[in-house]
Amino acid sequence: MAILQKLRRSLSSERRSAEVPKGHLAVYIGETREKKRFVVPMSYLKDPMFQELLSQAEEEFGFYHPMGGLTIPCSENLFVDLTSHLRKA
């Protein structure tokens, strides 16, 4: 749970965007310079598979995300597959 606490602190210091509905967060996905923005429910943060992605993001970027949302270094296909699975669960 320590990762979630650190992430919550990091996200609480970000500017809130009108484009992100309450209970959601913006994430940027990609392994190259080009990142794609997704808006996902905060409930995804509790899922062990999503937490693994958060660990990878922490290793690569720490908790500083200059794009204004969490940056996760994974392929878009992997992320879409994961979120599709979480939506069905």
DRENMARRO-317135 format. One record per residue: chain; x, z, y of N, C-alpha, C, CB in turn. Coordinates in steps of 0.001 Angstrom, whole numbers, plus 500000, padded with zeros to 6 digits. Atoms other than C-alpha are relative to their C-alpha. Glycine has a CB too. Example, Ala and Ser with C-alpha at 12.3 -4.5 7.8 and 13.67 -1.06 7.14 Angstrom:
BEGIN
  mol     n_x     n_z     n_y    ca_x    ca_z    ca_y     c_x     c_z     c_y    cb_x    cb_z    cb_y
    A  500890  500000  498810  512300  507800  495500  500900  500000  501200  499008  501246  500027
    A  499180  499940  498810  513670  507140  498940  499230  500730  501090  500414  498585  500462
% end
This chain:
BEGIN
  mol     n_x     n_z     n_y    ca_x    ca_z    ca_y     c_x     c_z     c_y    cb_x    cb_z    cb_y
    A  500806  500000  498795  500000  500000  500000  500848  500000  501267  499083  501191  500000
    A  499151  499957  498808  502973  500337  502367  500024  498652  500705  501424  500421  499630
    A  500002  501341  499397  503000  496563  502905  498739  499799  500826  500105  498904  498912
    A  501246  500174  499253  499344  496615  503962  500019  500798  501293  498804  500416  499149
    A  499926  499185  498785  499987  499441  506435  500894  499342  501032  500515  501409  499679
    A  499106  500684  499068  502932  497594  507987  499345  498750  500565  501316  499638  499312
    A  500659  501220  499561  500929  494375  508129  498901  500317  501006  499424  499241  498804
    A  501067  499625  499072  497975  496098  509773  500575  500354  501364  499190  501181  499444
    A  499365  499650  498730  500289  497561  512429  500463  498747  500725  501185  500951  499770
    A  499508  501237  499404  501857  494150  513011  498845  499177  500559  500786  499180  498969
    A  501135  500797  499565  498500  492401  513237  499266  500641  501165  499049  499784  498851
    A  500722  499339  498917  497032  495035  515553  500681  499761  501338  499887  501497  499731
    A  499290  500243  498751  499703  494237  518128  499863  498553  500473  501462  500349  499836
    A  500170  501408  499623  498850  490507  518132  498813  499846  500933  499814  499114  498751
    A  501161  500341  499167  496537  488946  520669  498857  499585  499099  500339  498866  501014
    A  501190  500403  500760  493019  488586  519340  499533  498642  500490  498861  501051  500135
    A  500435  501342  499643  491781  485030  519282  498504  499862  499770  500770  498943  499191
    A  501433  500248  500145  488182  483955  519824  499730  499118  498782  499433  499343  501272
    A  500180  500899  501135  488747  481476  517001  500010  500723  498656  501074  498950  500012
    A  499922  499252  501248  489193  484223  514392  498839  500998  499974  501384  500730  499857
    A  501142  499092  500057  485922  485939  513405  500418  501407  499584  498951  499464  499035
    A  499744  498618  500381  485799  489683  512990  500082  500096  498477  498897  500942  500556
    A  499825  499841  501438  487026  490712  509542  500848  498917  499359  498676  500030  499341
    A  499152  501089  500489  489327  487681  509223  501349  500041  500702  499318  498628  500221
    A  498722  500150  499334  492905  486813  510090  500511  498582  499845  501013  500994  499449
    A  499392  501331  500038  494834  483663  510856  501307  500087  499234  500235  499440  501435
    A  498730  500106  500710  497635  482685  508509  500492  498567  500133  499854  500412  498494
    A  499379  501321  499939  500054  479781  508740  500732  499783  498692  500972  499865  501228
    A  499503  500279  501342  500990  478177  505446  500884  498760  500031  498830  499812  499006
    A  499144  501165  500135  503856  475848  504653  501427  500380  499709  499943  499165  501238
    A  498600  499789  500350  507393  475521  503413  500929  499209  500915  500244  499612  498545
    A  499204  500800  499073  508546  473146  506139  499662  500434  501424  499736  498469  499799
    A  500309  499695  498600  508421  473156  509943  498522  499866  500291  500785  499091  500925
    A  501428  500221  499801  504876  471848  509778  499219  501059  499224  499590  498566  499551
    A  500814  498966  500627  502507  474720  509086  498531  499690  500253  500371  501411  500539
    A  501432  500198  499848  498772  474561  508548  499345  501363  500171  499401  499236  498781
    A  500667  498736  499685  496532  477275  509979  498731  500141  499162  499665  500083  501512
    A  501192  499646  500750  493912  478949  507788  499473  501313  500549  500294  500102  498473
    A  500613  498724  499644  491473  481734  508628  499394  500543  498714  498910  499844  501153
    A  500426  499418  501274  490889  484055  505668  499420  501389  500230  501182  500067  499004
    A  500557  498653  499894  488879  487232  505100  501073  501068  499786  498870  500184  498988
    A  499055  498891  500152  490789  490505  505458  499965  500559  498574  499684  501117  501015
    A  500120  499482  501362  489515  491433  501977  501036  499393  499058  498605  499733  499467
    A  498980  500631  500839  492086  489002  500522  501279  500830  499955  500310  498593  500511
    A  498770  499209  499929  494829  491430  501556  500117  500999  498854  500065  500736  501321
    A  499987  499024  501095  493847  493755  498692  500328  499370  498653  498662  500697  499915
    A  499779  500680  501274  494325  491137  495975  501489  499980  499653  499442  498564  500051
    A  498582  499976  500400  497591  491492  493973  500721  498653  500175  500104  500431  498556
    A  499347  501307  499830  498276  487727  494073  500273  499726  501480  499123  498870  499401
    A  499793  500189  498567  497812  487636  497845  501092  500935  500496  498693  500240  500778
    A  498947  499056  499633  500016  490722  498165  501385  499474  499638  499762  501340  499320
    A  498721  500618  500369  502761  488813  496349  500426  499005  501082  499894  499290  498618
    A  499680  500919  498902  502556  486133  499047  500448  500780  501238  498776  499112  500340
    A  499607  499164  498859  502766  488890  501674  501430  500514  499834  499027  501187  500159
    A  498627  499551  500269  505932  490196  500017  501000  498884  500283  500138  500475  498538
    A  499126  501143  499726  507451  486715  500178  500128  499782  501509  499457  498722  499314
    A  499976  500163  498542  506493  486481  503858  500883  501069  500638  498567  500070  500582
    A  499179  498916  499463  508101  489859  504534  501484  499723  499767  499603  501342  499360
    A  498607  500302  500304  511325  488809  502800  500554  498914  500907  500141  499581  498551
    A  499514  501134  499217  511554  485572  504762  499919  500220  501508  499225  498773  499638
    A  500227  499898  498558  510156  486512  508180  499981  501417  500536  498722  499348  500341
    A  500222  498649  499513  509906  490297  508343  498555  500094  500468  500997  500369  501148
    A  501355  499878  499491  506877  491255  510371  499873  499395  501385  499577  501452  500028
    A  500068  500710  498732  507590  489042  513382  499526  498582  499717  501383  500002  500733
    A  500590  501304  500252  505380  485962  513397  499656  499340  501333  498742  500125  499101
    A  500170  500557  498656  505785  483970  516627  498857  499007  500147  501250  499340  500411
    A  501078  500977  499898  502985  481517  515776  498668  500662  500363  499862  499236  498687
    A  501233  499305  499650  500387  484204  516529  499171  500407  498804  499180  499146  500889
    A  500664  499616  501238  499352  484701  512935  501044  500158  498924  498930  498964  499584
    A  499099  499771  501115  500922  485651  509670  500481  498662  499437  499308  500836  498904
    A  499421  501215  500574  503290  482950  508347  500385  500282  498556  501237  499516  500823
    A  499736  499810  501426  503421  482617  504556  500721  498761  499472  498670  500260  499204
    A  499202  501134  500472  506149  480454  502998  499613  499557  498584  501474  500361  500036
    A  500378  500549  501301  504286  478739  500166  499377  498630  500242  499007  500955  499233
    A  500592  501329  499847  502887  475302  499508  498518  500132  500331  500196  499155  498713
    A  501416  500007  499656  499497  474443  500889  499144  499941  498737  499676  498814  500925
    A  500757  500107  501251  498305  473509  497380  499874  501344  499300  500663  498996  499066
    A  500032  498679  500625  499250  476930  495991  499040  500913  500748  501411  500621  499963
    A  500858  499139  499197  497497  478680  498863  498530  499633  499819  500389  499909  501474
    A  501385  500447  500180  494330  476598  498504  499501  500405  498608  499888  498456  500192
    A  500386  499577  501350  494286  477273  494741  499714  501497  499962  501103  499648  498987
    A  500171  498546  499998  494701  481009  495328  498715  500405  500732  501216  500679  500653
    A  501188  499617  499230  492006  481232  498009  498715  499514  499305  500084  499421  501437
    A  501157  500466  500766  489635  479169  495851  499672  501003  498896  500268  498595  499396
    A  500183  498988  501054  490157  481665  493038  499418  501285  500595  501350  500301  499286
    A  500487  498761  499369  489594  484613  495404  498552  499842  500467  500901  500389  501196
    A  501376  500240  499544  486417  483047  496794  499009  500111  498845  499887  498614  500657
    A  500877  499973  501184  484981  482736  493276  499869  501396  499412  500527  499049  498934
    A  499984  498644  500602  485883  486315  492313  498996  500927  500645  501387  500616  500113
% end
